[in-house]
């Protein structure tokens, strides 16, 4: 594992000798624009491993993406290698269709301490709820970013992350299946505590999410990537491209349904992903990811 090889993978050419907030933010943004949030392994008959070297090989050498336990595990290695004070944290993701948070920890994120301030660094949430900059760990303060306004709230030692959304303009309404595009103004994302975690604590969750019949990741094939001004995502056969703040505090949402024969080319051209095994797309869950 070589930090310079990782930097080549994310096209980062900046300085990295001083562990400060500007450098952290720059590396982080290069990562989320180069490494997709994706669960395609599940739909190619591959297993997702928690071994750091396997993750490094997959993301850096094979130029694939991964989900939270891959992206953030790799990012923790990167940041520790560069001298940052990094702690693994576990969170429970909010499920809108149940209006509840997960019963067990199902998401890995990072806490980074810099100059006596703590920041949340999460390069593995993907879709339209991916943060673009580290979030300072302060309660009740709006932290505006390009994707929208993020906010952390603390209550009795439990922290909650939410995002205030803009309105969305969907030119092709006929294929938009999201029932709440206009209604939802603020989305809860997840809750977490500051209890330090070890990667071993995520093994059961890592196995469950890729095998349980009702797991979002089993019922949807997902590949999303942040772009300089928005996000693109392939969920099942639906390709969605969002341009943030397109006009008048409104995001432009363009949707297209792909044919099977377009999938491989789209993954390569839009996400720089080439798969070793046959990919079988799926989208049977009604849960909206936007």
N, C-alpha and C positions, 0 to 999 in steps of 0.2 A: 504494500500500500504506500503510495507516494503522493504527497500533497501537491506536487507540481503536475502530476498526471490528473488529479482531480480538478485543479485550476484550468487545465487545458480542456477538460470535459465541459466545464461551465463557461468557457471563454473569458475567464477572469485574468486580466493583465495588470491589475493595480498593485499597490503596495500591500504587504501583509505582515510587516515586521513589528508594527505597533498595534497591539490589541485595543482599539478604541471603537466608539459607536459608529463613526463614519465608515470605517473598514468593515465592521460587522454588517452594517446595512448594505454596503456595496456587494459583499460576497453573497449575502442572503438573497439579494435581488437577482444576481446572476444565476444562483441556484434555481430559484422558482421559475425563471424564464428558460432554463435549459433542461431541467429534469421534470418530466411530467409526473403528476399525481395519477397513478394508474394501478388497476388490479387485473391487468390482462393475463397474467400468469395463471390465474384461477380458470380462465376461459380458454387456456391453451393446454390444459392438462399438466401444468407445472405447479410445484409447491413453492410457497413463499417462506423462505428461511429467515431466522433472526440472527444468524451468524454474520458478524460484521464483515469478514472477508468475502463471504458469498454476496452480501449486499454491495460491497465495493466493486466486485467483479461485474455484477449485474448492471449497476448504474454507471460506473466509470468506464469499464472496458467494453461492455456490450451496448452502452448508450441507451439503456432502458430507463424507465422511471420506477416508481414504487409507491406504496402507501405510507402512512405516518410512521410505522415502526421501521421502515427502511429509510425513508428520507431523513427523519430526525435522528435516527441512530447514526447514520453516516455524517450528518451535520455536527453531531456531538463530538465525533472523532476529529472532524476538521477543526472545530473551534478549540478543542482541548489541545490539539497539535500546535495551534497558533498561540496558545498561552491564555485562552479565556477561561474564566471560572464558570463551569457548566454543570447543571444538575438536571437529571431526567425527572420529569413529573408525569403523572397519569391523570387523565380526565375522563369524564362521562359525557358523551355527545348527546345533544338534545335531538329528540325524534319528533318532528312536528305532527306526524299523523297520530301519535299517541299523546301528544302534549306532555311529554315527560322526558327526563334524562335516562340514559341507560342505567341498568341496575348495577352493572360492574364496570370497572375501568375498561375502556375500549379505544383509547387514543393516547398516543405518546407525544409529549411536547417538551420544550426545553426552557429552563430558566438560566439566564446569563447575568452575572453580577459584574458591573463596570463602574468604577469610581463611586462605590458605595450606593449605587442605584441598581435595582433589579429590573430585568426586562424579560418578557415572554418572547421566545423565538420559536416559531412553528412553521416549518417549511413543508408540512405534510398534511394539510387539510384539503387543499385543492379547491376546485370549482370556484364559485363566486364568493366564498367565505374565507378565501386565503388572504392572510395579512400580507402586506407588501413591505412592511418595516417592523423592526422589533417594537413591541408595545411596552411602555414603561408600566411597571407594576404599581399603579396607583388606582385607588377606587373612586369611581364617579366622575372621572374626567374624560370628556370627549377627545378622542385622538383621531383627527381626520386623516385619511389616506386616500389615494386615488380610487380604490374600490368602493369607498364609503366611509362612514364614521364608525370606528370601533370604540367600544367602551368596556372597561373592566369594573365590576362591582364586587365588593367584599362584604360578606355577612357571616359573622361567627366563625371566621377561619376558612370559609368556603368562598372561592372566587368564581365569578360568572363572566363569561365573555359574550358580548352581543354586538350585532352590526346594524346600524341604521341604514336602510336602503334608499336608493333613489327610485323615482318612477322609472318604468321601463316602456320603451316604444318597440313594439313587435310588428314590423310591417306585414309579415306573413302569419296573421292570426289563425288561419285555418289549420295549421299544424302545431300550434302552441297548445300543449296539454296541461300547462300549469294553471291550476284553478285559482291560485292566489297571487298572480303577478301584480295585480293592482292593489289588492287588499293589504298585503303584508308590508308594514312599514319598518318594523324592527324584528330581526330574527335572533333568537337565542342560539348560541353556537355550542358551547359546552361549559361544564363546571369542573373545577379542579381544586386541589389543596396544594400546599407547598411541601408536602411530605416527599422527601427524596425517594426515588425509585431506582431499581436495578433492572436491566434489560430482561433478566430471568423472570421478573414478575409479569412480563407481557407474553410469555410463551403460550399459556392457555388461551388468552384472548386472540393471539395470532392464529392459532389452530382453529378456534371456534369461528372466527370471522370468514375463514375461507372454506368451511365445510358445512356450517349450519344452514338448513334449507331456507330459513327466514332471514338470513344475513343479507343486508343491502348489497354486499359485495358478491354474493352468490347470485342474487336476482338481477343485478345490473352489471354489465361490462362498462367500465369507466376509464376514460383517458382525458385528462384536462391539463392545460398548460397556460401559464400566465404569459401575456404578451406585453410589449411596451405600453399599450394603452387599453388593455382589457384582458380578455380570457377567451380561449377556445376549448370546447369540450365535445368529446364523442361519447355519448351514452347510448348503448345499444347501437341502433342505426341512425340516431339523431345527432347531427352535427350542429352545435350552437356556437355562435361567435358573438361576443359582447364587446361593445366599445363603450368604455366608461365615460360618463359625463359628456355624451355626444352633443347635447344641446340643452340649455335651460334646466340644468340639474336632472337630466334624464339620460338613461343608458339605452343605447341602441342594441336590440337583440335580434340577430338574424338566425333563422333556423332552416335546416335542410335535411330531408330524409335521404339517406344514401342507399344505393343498391349494394348487394353483397359483393359484386365485382369491383366496387369503388373503395372498399374498406382498406385493403392493403396499401393502395396508393395514397389514400388520405392519411393513414397513420404515418407513412413515410414523409409525405410533403408537409403536413400540418404539425406533426409532433416529433419528427425525426426518429420514429420508432420502427424498427424492423424486427419481426418476430421469428423465432426459430421453428416454432410449431404452428399447426393450423389453429387459427383463431375462430371461435364460435361466439358471435355477439349475442347478447341477451338483454332484455329490458322488460321484466315482468312485474317489477315493483312500481306502485303508483306514487311513491314518495318523490316529491319535487326536490331537486338539488339546486335550484336557483331561487 
